[in-house]
Amino acid sequence: MDYQKYFTRKIGSVALKPMTRNDQFIFWGFKVLNLGLFIALPLYMVGFAGWLLGFLLTACVAGFVLSIVFQLAHTVEQTAFPVPHEITNKLEDEWAIHQLRTTANFATDNRLISWLVGGLNFQVEHHLFPKISHVHYPVISKIIRQTCEEFGVPYQVYPKMRYAVASHVAFLRQMGRA
């Protein structure tokens, strides 16, 4: 999609500001670097079959990990799936409450999982503060949790990843029976 955005100079229907000469150099420089590092060099080093196997394996592992992270953060028993009001087409809750009701954290005390998923196991904090570095999520989570308790708003967290996986499986079973 980068190329489509570059040549149409739009993202959807929104026009992009013109790129400076330096921006053009950086854009095309990193495109060439990417092609060199992830296609040309591996093709040269291991041949087409090795490159294809490595590419497919990497894509499958990355896709699996990403899907697990998002499923454990959003499709578990305790998360809500609100629908807009029929007439007003608006959601009942305000934005922050909606984020809290529709997301869940998992394995927040596990530093290895936090590192492997880039802090996305702190999904509540990620949704509430998307521009803050994930390294701050553990501290922020304590503040959010305490505030939620004060105001009676659910703060959903599965202390272990296996609990979130079990809840996800239970949720899928429940959906299958409905």
C-alpha positions in Angstrom: 0.0 0.0 0.0 3.0 2.3 0.4 3.4 2.5 -3.3 -0.2 3.2 -3.9 -0.2 6.0 -1.3 3.1 7.4 -2.8 1.9 7.5 -6.4 -1.7 8.6 -5.7 -0.5 11.1 -3.0 -3.5 10.1 -1.0 -4.5 7.9 1.9 -8.1 7.0 1.0 -9.6 10.3 0.0 -7.2 12.4 2.1 -4.5 14.2 0.1 -1.0 13.9 1.5 1.3 16.9 1.7 4.1 16.9 -0.9 7.2 15.0 0.1 10.5 17.0 0.3 13.5 15.8 -1.6 14.9 14.4 1.7 11.7 12.5 2.4 11.8 11.1 -1.2 15.4 9.9 -0.6 14.5 8.3 2.7 11.4 6.6 1.3 13.2 5.1 -1.7 16.4 4.4 0.2 14.5 2.3 2.8 12.5 0.5 0.0 15.8 -0.5 -1.7 17.3 -1.5 1.7 14.2 -3.6 2.4 14.4 -5.4 -0.9 18.1 -6.0 -0.5 17.9 -7.3 3.0 14.8 -9.4 2.8 14.8 -10.6 -0.9 18.1 -10.1 -2.7 20.5 -11.1 0.1 18.6 -14.2 1.1 18.1 -15.3 -2.5 21.9 -14.9 -3.0 22.8 -16.8 0.2 20.3 -19.7 0.2 18.7 -19.7 -3.2 15.0 -19.4 -4.2 13.7 -22.5 -2.3 15.5 -21.5 0.9 14.3 -17.9 0.6 10.7 -19.0 -0.1 10.7 -21.4 2.9 12.2 -18.8 5.2 9.8 -16.1 3.9 6.7 -18.4 4.4 7.9 -19.6 7.8 8.5 -16.0 9.0 5.1 -14.8 7.7 3.3 -17.8 9.3 5.0 -17.3 12.7 4.5 -13.6 12.7 0.8 -13.9 11.6 0.2 -16.6 14.3 1.7 -14.5 17.0 -0.1 -11.4 16.0 -3.4 -13.2 15.8 -2.9 -14.8 19.2 -2.1 -11.4 20.8 -5.3 -9.8 19.4 -7.5 -12.8 20.1 -6.4 -12.9 23.7 -6.9 -9.2 24.1 -10.3 -8.9 22.4 -12.1 -12.3 22.0 -12.3 -13.6 25.6 -15.2 -14.3 27.8 -15.2 -11.0 29.7 -14.9 -8.5 26.8 -18.0 -6.8 25.5 -19.1 -6.5 21.9 -21.4 -3.5 22.0 -23.5 -2.5 19.0 -24.6 1.0 18.2 -28.2 2.1 19.1 -30.6 1.4 16.3 -31.9 4.9 15.9 -29.0 7.1 16.9 -26.3 4.8 15.6 -24.1 5.7 18.7 -22.5 3.5 21.2 -23.8 3.7 24.8 -20.4 4.2 26.5 -18.0 7.0 26.1 -14.7 6.3 24.3 -12.5 5.4 27.4 -15.2 3.2 28.9 -15.7 1.5 25.6 -11.9 0.7 25.4 -12.0 -0.8 28.9 -15.1 -3.0 28.2 -13.8 -4.3 24.9 -10.2 -5.1 25.8 -8.4 -7.4 28.2 -4.8 -7.6 29.4 -2.9 -10.9 29.8 0.3 -12.1 31.5 1.2 -8.6 32.6 3.7 -9.8 35.2 5.5 -11.9 32.6 8.4 -9.8 31.3 9.3 -12.3 28.6 5.8 -12.3 27.1 5.8 -8.5 27.4 9.1 -8.3 25.6 8.1 -10.8 22.9 4.8 -9.1 22.0 6.1 -5.5 22.4 3.9 -4.7 25.3 0.7 -5.6 23.5 -0.3 -7.9 26.4 -1.1 -4.5 28.0 -3.9 -4.0 25.5 -6.0 -1.8 27.8 -3.1 0.7 28.2 -2.3 0.4 24.5 -5.9 1.4 23.6 -6.1 4.3 26.1 -2.6 5.6 25.5 -1.5 4.5 22.0 1.2 7.2 21.7 3.0 6.3 24.9 5.9 3.8 24.8 5.0 0.3 26.0 7.8 0.4 28.5 5.6 2.6 30.6 2.5 0.3 30.5 3.3 -1.6 33.7 3.3 1.6 35.8 0.3 3.1 33.9 -1.7 -0.2 34.4 -1.6 0.2 38.2 -3.0 3.7 37.9 -5.7 2.6 35.5 -6.7 -0.4 37.6 -7.0 1.7 40.7 -9.0 4.3 38.9 -11.3 1.7 37.5 -11.9 0.3 41.0 -12.7 3.7 42.3 -15.3 4.3 39.6 -16.7 0.8 39.4 -15.5 0.3 35.8 -14.3 -3.2 34.8 -10.6 -3.7 34.3 -10.0 -7.0 32.7 -6.8 -8.8 33.1 -5.8 -12.5 32.9 -2.7 -12.9 35.2 -1.4 -15.8 33.1 -1.4 -16.3 29.4 -2.9 -19.8 29.8 -5.9 -18.3 31.6 -6.5 -16.0 28.6 -6.1 -18.9 26.2 -8.6 -20.9 28.2 -11.0 -18.0 28.2 -10.6 -17.5 24.5 -11.4 -21.2 23.9 -14.4 -21.0 26.2 -15.6 -17.9 24.4 -15.3 -19.7 21.0 -17.3 -22.7 22.4 -19.9 -20.3 23.7 -20.1 -18.6 20.3 -20.4 -22.0 18.6 -23.4 -22.9 20.7 -25.2 -19.6 20.1 
